[in-house]
Amino acid sequence: MVELDLIVEEDAWSEIPDLESVCQTAFDAAVKVEPAEGIVALLLADNDVLHGLNRQFRSKDKPTDVLSFPADPMDRPMLGDIAVALGVAKEDATAQNKTLADHLTHLLIHGYLHLLGHDHQTDHEAEKMEGLEIKALASLGIDNPYSTD
């Protein structure tokens, strides 16, 4: 089970009804495909905050949709921190013709898997990680985000 420590810095995230439940449901689905127990601190912010974090921690001078910061094993039960940018997430959801809630769910599952050490740097890693994401999303009735149909 994942305990959620939700911090909403950008008020416009409230356009998602029952936001905390959407977030917890995403983590519950992720845990079913890749079990872990602990606390995830989730920051729902704006593009400027993610831009700053992306520049500081990844040397990329642009906003991004989601960032994950795994906790050190000594910090257990903390699994880590996830931050999501509203502007990028909204643009991507619109471009992919999906609801913001469904896209946020995908980003949280993706971020959670990064906290557990999954990555997508190689084709093999990406295939494994995407398969877990697809399975977790399907359990919630959300379509495969990687489908080209």
PyMOL CGO cylinders between C-alpha atoms (Angstrom):
from pymol import cmd
from pymol.cgo import CYLINDER

trace = [
    CYLINDER, 0.00, 0.00, 0.00, 1.14, 3.51, -0.80, 0.3, 1, 1, 1, 1, 1, 1,
    CYLINDER, 1.14, 3.51, -0.80, 0.30, 6.31, 1.58, 0.3, 1, 1, 1, 1, 1, 1,
    CYLINDER, 0.30, 6.31, 1.58, -0.13, 9.58, -0.28, 0.3, 1, 1, 1, 1, 1, 1,
    CYLINDER, -0.13, 9.58, -0.28, 1.18, 12.90, 1.03, 0.3, 1, 1, 1, 1, 1, 1,
    CYLINDER, 1.18, 12.90, 1.03, -0.50, 15.30, -1.42, 0.3, 1, 1, 1, 1, 1, 1,
    CYLINDER, -0.50, 15.30, -1.42, 0.63, 18.91, -1.84, 0.3, 1, 1, 1, 1, 1, 1,
    CYLINDER, 0.63, 18.91, -1.84, -1.36, 20.98, -4.33, 0.3, 1, 1, 1, 1, 1, 1,
    CYLINDER, -1.36, 20.98, -4.33, 0.52, 24.19, -5.14, 0.3, 1, 1, 1, 1, 1, 1,
    CYLINDER, 0.52, 24.19, -5.14, -1.46, 25.04, -8.28, 0.3, 1, 1, 1, 1, 1, 1,
    CYLINDER, -1.46, 25.04, -8.28, -5.13, 25.68, -7.50, 0.3, 1, 1, 1, 1, 1, 1,
    CYLINDER, -5.13, 25.68, -7.50, -6.22, 24.92, -11.08, 0.3, 1, 1, 1, 1, 1, 1,
    CYLINDER, -6.22, 24.92, -11.08, -5.59, 21.20, -10.38, 0.3, 1, 1, 1, 1, 1, 1,
    CYLINDER, -5.59, 21.20, -10.38, -8.95, 21.38, -8.59, 0.3, 1, 1, 1, 1, 1, 1,
    CYLINDER, -8.95, 21.38, -8.59, -10.67, 21.14, -11.98, 0.3, 1, 1, 1, 1, 1, 1,
    CYLINDER, -10.67, 21.14, -11.98, -10.26, 17.38, -11.52, 0.3, 1, 1, 1, 1, 1, 1,
    CYLINDER, -10.26, 17.38, -11.52, -13.17, 16.29, -9.32, 0.3, 1, 1, 1, 1, 1, 1,
    CYLINDER, -13.17, 16.29, -9.32, -12.12, 14.34, -6.22, 0.3, 1, 1, 1, 1, 1, 1,
    CYLINDER, -12.12, 14.34, -6.22, -8.45, 14.97, -7.01, 0.3, 1, 1, 1, 1, 1, 1,
    CYLINDER, -8.45, 14.97, -7.01, -7.03, 13.15, -3.99, 0.3, 1, 1, 1, 1, 1, 1,
    CYLINDER, -7.03, 13.15, -3.99, -9.08, 10.04, -4.78, 0.3, 1, 1, 1, 1, 1, 1,
    CYLINDER, -9.08, 10.04, -4.78, -7.88, 10.08, -8.41, 0.3, 1, 1, 1, 1, 1, 1,
    CYLINDER, -7.88, 10.08, -8.41, -4.28, 10.20, -7.18, 0.3, 1, 1, 1, 1, 1, 1,
    CYLINDER, -4.28, 10.20, -7.18, -4.73, 7.45, -4.59, 0.3, 1, 1, 1, 1, 1, 1,
    CYLINDER, -4.73, 7.45, -4.59, -6.50, 5.23, -7.14, 0.3, 1, 1, 1, 1, 1, 1,
    CYLINDER, -6.50, 5.23, -7.14, -3.55, 5.65, -9.53, 0.3, 1, 1, 1, 1, 1, 1,
    CYLINDER, -3.55, 5.65, -9.53, -1.10, 4.52, -6.86, 0.3, 1, 1, 1, 1, 1, 1,
    CYLINDER, -1.10, 4.52, -6.86, -3.35, 1.63, -5.82, 0.3, 1, 1, 1, 1, 1, 1,
    CYLINDER, -3.35, 1.63, -5.82, -3.40, 0.40, -9.44, 0.3, 1, 1, 1, 1, 1, 1,
    CYLINDER, -3.40, 0.40, -9.44, 0.37, 0.78, -9.70, 0.3, 1, 1, 1, 1, 1, 1,
    CYLINDER, 0.37, 0.78, -9.70, 0.92, -1.23, -6.51, 0.3, 1, 1, 1, 1, 1, 1,
    CYLINDER, 0.92, -1.23, -6.51, -1.11, -4.10, -7.97, 0.3, 1, 1, 1, 1, 1, 1,
    CYLINDER, -1.11, -4.10, -7.97, 1.32, -4.48, -10.88, 0.3, 1, 1, 1, 1, 1, 1,
    CYLINDER, 1.32, -4.48, -10.88, 4.51, -3.62, -8.97, 0.3, 1, 1, 1, 1, 1, 1,
    CYLINDER, 4.51, -3.62, -8.97, 4.04, -4.05, -5.22, 0.3, 1, 1, 1, 1, 1, 1,
    CYLINDER, 4.04, -4.05, -5.22, 5.67, -1.73, -2.71, 0.3, 1, 1, 1, 1, 1, 1,
    CYLINDER, 5.67, -1.73, -2.71, 4.76, -0.17, 0.59, 0.3, 1, 1, 1, 1, 1, 1,
    CYLINDER, 4.76, -0.17, 0.59, 5.58, 3.29, 1.77, 0.3, 1, 1, 1, 1, 1, 1,
    CYLINDER, 5.58, 3.29, 1.77, 4.87, 6.97, 1.47, 0.3, 1, 1, 1, 1, 1, 1,
    CYLINDER, 4.87, 6.97, 1.47, 4.89, 9.02, -1.72, 0.3, 1, 1, 1, 1, 1, 1,
    CYLINDER, 4.89, 9.02, -1.72, 5.02, 12.80, -1.48, 0.3, 1, 1, 1, 1, 1, 1,
    CYLINDER, 5.02, 12.80, -1.48, 3.17, 14.17, -4.50, 0.3, 1, 1, 1, 1, 1, 1,
    CYLINDER, 3.17, 14.17, -4.50, 3.50, 17.79, -5.59, 0.3, 1, 1, 1, 1, 1, 1,
    CYLINDER, 3.50, 17.79, -5.59, 0.94, 19.04, -8.10, 0.3, 1, 1, 1, 1, 1, 1,
    CYLINDER, 0.94, 19.04, -8.10, 2.37, 22.32, -9.32, 0.3, 1, 1, 1, 1, 1, 1,
    CYLINDER, 2.37, 22.32, -9.32, 2.62, 24.59, -12.35, 0.3, 1, 1, 1, 1, 1, 1,
    CYLINDER, 2.62, 24.59, -12.35, 5.05, 24.60, -15.24, 0.3, 1, 1, 1, 1, 1, 1,
    CYLINDER, 5.05, 24.60, -15.24, 7.37, 27.12, -13.60, 0.3, 1, 1, 1, 1, 1, 1,
    CYLINDER, 7.37, 27.12, -13.60, 7.97, 24.88, -10.59, 0.3, 1, 1, 1, 1, 1, 1,
    CYLINDER, 7.97, 24.88, -10.59, 8.70, 21.82, -12.77, 0.3, 1, 1, 1, 1, 1, 1,
    CYLINDER, 8.70, 21.82, -12.77, 10.89, 23.94, -15.03, 0.3, 1, 1, 1, 1, 1, 1,
    CYLINDER, 10.89, 23.94, -15.03, 13.00, 24.91, -12.02, 0.3, 1, 1, 1, 1, 1, 1,
    CYLINDER, 13.00, 24.91, -12.02, 13.20, 21.33, -10.74, 0.3, 1, 1, 1, 1, 1, 1,
    CYLINDER, 13.20, 21.33, -10.74, 14.06, 20.01, -14.20, 0.3, 1, 1, 1, 1, 1, 1,
    CYLINDER, 14.06, 20.01, -14.20, 16.83, 22.60, -14.57, 0.3, 1, 1, 1, 1, 1, 1,
    CYLINDER, 16.83, 22.60, -14.57, 18.19, 21.98, -11.05, 0.3, 1, 1, 1, 1, 1, 1,
    CYLINDER, 18.19, 21.98, -11.05, 18.13, 18.19, -11.01, 0.3, 1, 1, 1, 1, 1, 1,
    CYLINDER, 18.13, 18.19, -11.01, 18.34, 17.16, -14.68, 0.3, 1, 1, 1, 1, 1, 1,
    CYLINDER, 18.34, 17.16, -14.68, 20.11, 20.17, -16.27, 0.3, 1, 1, 1, 1, 1, 1,
    CYLINDER, 20.11, 20.17, -16.27, 17.21, 20.54, -18.71, 0.3, 1, 1, 1, 1, 1, 1,
    CYLINDER, 17.21, 20.54, -18.71, 16.06, 24.12, -19.10, 0.3, 1, 1, 1, 1, 1, 1,
    CYLINDER, 16.06, 24.12, -19.10, 12.39, 23.49, -19.82, 0.3, 1, 1, 1, 1, 1, 1,
    CYLINDER, 12.39, 23.49, -19.82, 9.27, 22.35, -18.01, 0.3, 1, 1, 1, 1, 1, 1,
    CYLINDER, 9.27, 22.35, -18.01, 8.39, 18.68, -18.08, 0.3, 1, 1, 1, 1, 1, 1,
    CYLINDER, 8.39, 18.68, -18.08, 5.25, 16.73, -17.23, 0.3, 1, 1, 1, 1, 1, 1,
    CYLINDER, 5.25, 16.73, -17.23, 6.47, 14.55, -14.35, 0.3, 1, 1, 1, 1, 1, 1,
    CYLINDER, 6.47, 14.55, -14.35, 9.61, 14.16, -12.26, 0.3, 1, 1, 1, 1, 1, 1,
    CYLINDER, 9.61, 14.16, -12.26, 10.36, 11.38, -9.79, 0.3, 1, 1, 1, 1, 1, 1,
    CYLINDER, 10.36, 11.38, -9.79, 12.88, 11.50, -6.98, 0.3, 1, 1, 1, 1, 1, 1,
    CYLINDER, 12.88, 11.50, -6.98, 13.39, 8.08, -5.37, 0.3, 1, 1, 1, 1, 1, 1,
    CYLINDER, 13.39, 8.08, -5.37, 14.12, 8.09, -1.65, 0.3, 1, 1, 1, 1, 1, 1,
    CYLINDER, 14.12, 8.09, -1.65, 17.29, 6.61, -0.29, 0.3, 1, 1, 1, 1, 1, 1,
    CYLINDER, 17.29, 6.61, -0.29, 16.61, 3.15, 1.18, 0.3, 1, 1, 1, 1, 1, 1,
    CYLINDER, 16.61, 3.15, 1.18, 17.60, 4.58, 4.59, 0.3, 1, 1, 1, 1, 1, 1,
    CYLINDER, 17.60, 4.58, 4.59, 14.64, 6.95, 4.34, 0.3, 1, 1, 1, 1, 1, 1,
    CYLINDER, 14.64, 6.95, 4.34, 12.06, 4.15, 4.30, 0.3, 1, 1, 1, 1, 1, 1,
    CYLINDER, 12.06, 4.15, 4.30, 9.10, 4.10, 4.60, 0.3, 1, 1, 1, 1, 1, 1,
    CYLINDER, 9.10, 4.10, 4.60, 9.47, 7.03, 2.17, 0.3, 1, 1, 1, 1, 1, 1,
    CYLINDER, 9.47, 7.03, 2.17, 9.43, 5.76, -1.42, 0.3, 1, 1, 1, 1, 1, 1,
    CYLINDER, 9.43, 5.76, -1.42, 10.16, 9.21, -2.80, 0.3, 1, 1, 1, 1, 1, 1,
    CYLINDER, 10.16, 9.21, -2.80, 8.73, 12.36, -4.31, 0.3, 1, 1, 1, 1, 1, 1,
    CYLINDER, 8.73, 12.36, -4.31, 6.81, 12.92, -7.52, 0.3, 1, 1, 1, 1, 1, 1,
    CYLINDER, 6.81, 12.92, -7.52, 6.07, 16.33, -9.05, 0.3, 1, 1, 1, 1, 1, 1,
    CYLINDER, 6.07, 16.33, -9.05, 3.64, 16.99, -11.91, 0.3, 1, 1, 1, 1, 1, 1,
    CYLINDER, 3.64, 16.99, -11.91, 3.22, 20.19, -13.98, 0.3, 1, 1, 1, 1, 1, 1,
    CYLINDER, 3.22, 20.19, -13.98, -0.34, 21.21, -14.74, 0.3, 1, 1, 1, 1, 1, 1,
    CYLINDER, -0.34, 21.21, -14.74, 0.36, 23.11, -17.96, 0.3, 1, 1, 1, 1, 1, 1,
    CYLINDER, 0.36, 23.11, -17.96, 2.38, 20.37, -19.64, 0.3, 1, 1, 1, 1, 1, 1,
    CYLINDER, 2.38, 20.37, -19.64, -0.05, 17.70, -18.43, 0.3, 1, 1, 1, 1, 1, 1,
    CYLINDER, -0.05, 17.70, -18.43, -3.04, 19.62, -19.79, 0.3, 1, 1, 1, 1, 1, 1,
    CYLINDER, -3.04, 19.62, -19.79, -1.38, 20.21, -23.17, 0.3, 1, 1, 1, 1, 1, 1,
    CYLINDER, -1.38, 20.21, -23.17, -0.45, 16.55, -23.46, 0.3, 1, 1, 1, 1, 1, 1,
    CYLINDER, -0.45, 16.55, -23.46, -3.92, 15.37, -22.40, 0.3, 1, 1, 1, 1, 1, 1,
    CYLINDER, -3.92, 15.37, -22.40, -5.52, 17.61, -25.02, 0.3, 1, 1, 1, 1, 1, 1,
    CYLINDER, -5.52, 17.61, -25.02, -3.08, 16.48, -27.73, 0.3, 1, 1, 1, 1, 1, 1,
    CYLINDER, -3.08, 16.48, -27.73, -3.75, 12.83, -26.84, 0.3, 1, 1, 1, 1, 1, 1,
    CYLINDER, -3.75, 12.83, -26.84, -7.52, 13.38, -26.68, 0.3, 1, 1, 1, 1, 1, 1,
    CYLINDER, -7.52, 13.38, -26.68, -7.88, 12.16, -23.10, 0.3, 1, 1, 1, 1, 1, 1,
    CYLINDER, -7.88, 12.16, -23.10, -9.14, 13.64, -19.88, 0.3, 1, 1, 1, 1, 1, 1,
    CYLINDER, -9.14, 13.64, -19.88, -6.73, 15.40, -17.55, 0.3, 1, 1, 1, 1, 1, 1,
    CYLINDER, -6.73, 15.40, -17.55, -7.67, 12.91, -14.80, 0.3, 1, 1, 1, 1, 1, 1,
    CYLINDER, -7.67, 12.91, -14.80, -6.77, 9.93, -17.00, 0.3, 1, 1, 1, 1, 1, 1,
    CYLINDER, -6.77, 9.93, -17.00, -3.50, 11.53, -18.07, 0.3, 1, 1, 1, 1, 1, 1,
    CYLINDER, -3.50, 11.53, -18.07, -2.62, 12.40, -14.46, 0.3, 1, 1, 1, 1, 1, 1,
    CYLINDER, -2.62, 12.40, -14.46, -3.31, 8.78, -13.54, 0.3, 1, 1, 1, 1, 1, 1,
    CYLINDER, -3.31, 8.78, -13.54, -0.85, 7.66, -16.21, 0.3, 1, 1, 1, 1, 1, 1,
    CYLINDER, -0.85, 7.66, -16.21, 1.79, 10.16, -15.08, 0.3, 1, 1, 1, 1, 1, 1,
    CYLINDER, 1.79, 10.16, -15.08, 1.48, 9.02, -11.46, 0.3, 1, 1, 1, 1, 1, 1,
    CYLINDER, 1.48, 9.02, -11.46, 1.81, 5.34, -12.38, 0.3, 1, 1, 1, 1, 1, 1,
    CYLINDER, 1.81, 5.34, -12.38, 4.82, 6.25, -14.54, 0.3, 1, 1, 1, 1, 1, 1,
    CYLINDER, 4.82, 6.25, -14.54, 6.35, 8.27, -11.71, 0.3, 1, 1, 1, 1, 1, 1,
    CYLINDER, 6.35, 8.27, -11.71, 5.73, 5.51, -9.16, 0.3, 1, 1, 1, 1, 1, 1,
    CYLINDER, 5.73, 5.51, -9.16, 7.53, 2.99, -11.35, 0.3, 1, 1, 1, 1, 1, 1,
    CYLINDER, 7.53, 2.99, -11.35, 10.51, 5.34, -11.54, 0.3, 1, 1, 1, 1, 1, 1,
    CYLINDER, 10.51, 5.34, -11.54, 10.54, 5.48, -7.73, 0.3, 1, 1, 1, 1, 1, 1,
    CYLINDER, 10.54, 5.48, -7.73, 10.92, 1.70, -7.73, 0.3, 1, 1, 1, 1, 1, 1,
    CYLINDER, 10.92, 1.70, -7.73, 13.87, 1.82, -10.11, 0.3, 1, 1, 1, 1, 1, 1,
    CYLINDER, 13.87, 1.82, -10.11, 12.20, 1.29, -13.47, 0.3, 1, 1, 1, 1, 1, 1,
    CYLINDER, 12.20, 1.29, -13.47, 13.45, 3.33, -16.39, 0.3, 1, 1, 1, 1, 1, 1,
    CYLINDER, 13.45, 3.33, -16.39, 13.03, 3.67, -20.15, 0.3, 1, 1, 1, 1, 1, 1,
    CYLINDER, 13.03, 3.67, -20.15, 16.56, 4.44, -21.33, 0.3, 1, 1, 1, 1, 1, 1,
    CYLINDER, 16.56, 4.44, -21.33, 16.81, 1.29, -23.46, 0.3, 1, 1, 1, 1, 1, 1,
    CYLINDER, 16.81, 1.29, -23.46, 14.19, -0.40, -25.61, 0.3, 1, 1, 1, 1, 1, 1,
    CYLINDER, 14.19, -0.40, -25.61, 14.09, -3.38, -23.24, 0.3, 1, 1, 1, 1, 1, 1,
    CYLINDER, 14.09, -3.38, -23.24, 13.60, -1.16, -20.17, 0.3, 1, 1, 1, 1, 1, 1,
    CYLINDER, 13.60, -1.16, -20.17, 10.95, 0.90, -21.96, 0.3, 1, 1, 1, 1, 1, 1,
    CYLINDER, 10.95, 0.90, -21.96, 9.05, -2.20, -23.06, 0.3, 1, 1, 1, 1, 1, 1,
    CYLINDER, 9.05, -2.20, -23.06, 8.97, -3.55, -19.50, 0.3, 1, 1, 1, 1, 1, 1,
    CYLINDER, 8.97, -3.55, -19.50, 7.98, -0.22, -17.93, 0.3, 1, 1, 1, 1, 1, 1,
    CYLINDER, 7.98, -0.22, -17.93, 5.32, 0.54, -20.53, 0.3, 1, 1, 1, 1, 1, 1,
    CYLINDER, 5.32, 0.54, -20.53, 3.88, -2.95, -20.10, 0.3, 1, 1, 1, 1, 1, 1,
    CYLINDER, 3.88, -2.95, -20.10, 3.43, -2.33, -16.38, 0.3, 1, 1, 1, 1, 1, 1,
    CYLINDER, 3.43, -2.33, -16.38, 1.84, 1.07, -17.07, 0.3, 1, 1, 1, 1, 1, 1,
    CYLINDER, 1.84, 1.07, -17.07, -0.55, -0.40, -19.64, 0.3, 1, 1, 1, 1, 1, 1,
    CYLINDER, -0.55, -0.40, -19.64, -1.58, -3.18, -17.24, 0.3, 1, 1, 1, 1, 1, 1,
    CYLINDER, -1.58, -3.18, -17.24, -2.19, -0.76, -14.35, 0.3, 1, 1, 1, 1, 1, 1,
    CYLINDER, -2.19, -0.76, -14.35, -4.15, 1.64, -16.55, 0.3, 1, 1, 1, 1, 1, 1,
    CYLINDER, -4.15, 1.64, -16.55, -6.23, -1.18, -18.05, 0.3, 1, 1, 1, 1, 1, 1,
    CYLINDER, -6.23, -1.18, -18.05, -7.27, -2.21, -14.54, 0.3, 1, 1, 1, 1, 1, 1,
    CYLINDER, -7.27, -2.21, -14.54, -8.86, 1.24, -14.27, 0.3, 1, 1, 1, 1, 1, 1,
    CYLINDER, -8.86, 1.24, -14.27, -10.49, 1.12, -17.70, 0.3, 1, 1, 1, 1, 1, 1,
    CYLINDER, -10.49, 1.12, -17.70, -7.97, 3.57, -19.20, 0.3, 1, 1, 1, 1, 1, 1,
    CYLINDER, -7.97, 3.57, -19.20, -6.75, 2.88, -22.73, 0.3, 1, 1, 1, 1, 1, 1,
    CYLINDER, -6.75, 2.88, -22.73, -3.17, 2.07, -23.64, 0.3, 1, 1, 1, 1, 1, 1,
    CYLINDER, -3.17, 2.07, -23.64, -1.40, 5.47, -23.83, 0.3, 1, 1, 1, 1, 1, 1,
    CYLINDER, -1.40, 5.47, -23.83, 1.21, 4.05, -26.21, 0.3, 1, 1, 1, 1, 1, 1,
    CYLINDER, 1.21, 4.05, -26.21, -1.27, 2.77, -28.79, 0.3, 1, 1, 1, 1, 1, 1,
    CYLINDER, -1.27, 2.77, -28.79, -0.85, 4.41, -32.18, 0.3, 1, 1, 1, 1, 1, 1,
    CYLINDER, -0.85, 4.41, -32.18, -4.49, 3.84, -33.16, 0.3, 1, 1, 1, 1, 1, 1,
]
cmd.load_cgo(trace, "trace")
